[in-house]
Amino acid sequence: MKRVLLLVLTNFGVLTVLFITWNILQAVFGIQLGQNFTGIAIMALVFGFGGAFISLFMSKWMAKRSMGVQLIDNPTNAQERWLVETVRRQADEAGIGMPEVGIFHSDSPNAFATGANRNNALVAVSTGLLQHMTSDEVEAVLGHEIGHVANGDMVTQTLLQGVLNTFVIIFARVIGMLVDSFLRRGNSGGGVGFGYYIGSMVAEVLLGFIATAIVMWFSRYREFRADEAGSRLAGREKMIAALHRLNQTHATSKMPAEMQAFGIISGIGGGLKKLFATHPPLEERISSLEHNPRLDAKPNY
């Protein structure tokens, strides 16, 4: 219910900001867009939020297919039973529904969580994770992924993406109108000119890069919070040990690009790539846990 309310309030807030902004632009610059801002705003909301939420609701299905996840419906060995029981215990402690648990084949140690609902999520680990990590370290990684689910990270990131998509669509067209108005230099002919289409396309690309950088910043921020959750559910030392293990094995994500934001690690990149990285460097995550006074406070999932 809280997530639905958040979605409604977010949509209302976006519309309110857009209407106020549009009226200011009309008053200052005299911009007119066919006198149909309501239609443009609705179109922006539909396309801005539509794609983001379709991806969210399809995330579990896409993850299972793209990663070849084998669900553990009926554990057949001690390792599978331990995985299911550990996830069940952590989910109960975090106050969420029992996620589906699965294993996917990958030599790289990794894990991810996804799902549109914190009570109907999926947590999966790689075969490489089970082979290269101790049970304490795997427990911490599972706690990290449960933290993502309990914090509602998938839904929150989708809302952020939808808001930014909406603003990109609207302001790209505003910029297109400004460019077209400048090129036509007062020509009051009906409709829009060539400058509008070129200006809108270029602006949408540039604003899209900025929006992506903001979403990736949030993705990095939520990794620190998930590490905190893993520390509370499994123990700070176990979580630090797990991150050290990932660092020692020089593990990088081999998951599809659309899934990397949900993994325990991501690809390594330097320079400008760091701006668009889904995860902060492992060294920063370890340091954050070692000097984090919030871990002594009461959990707040």
Helices and strands as residue ranges (DSSP letters): H 2-29, H 37-57, H 59-67, E 70-71, H 78-94, E 100-104, E 111-114, E 122-126, H 127-132, H 135-150, H 153-184, H 194-234, H 236-248, G 257-262, G 271-276, H 282-290, G 293-296
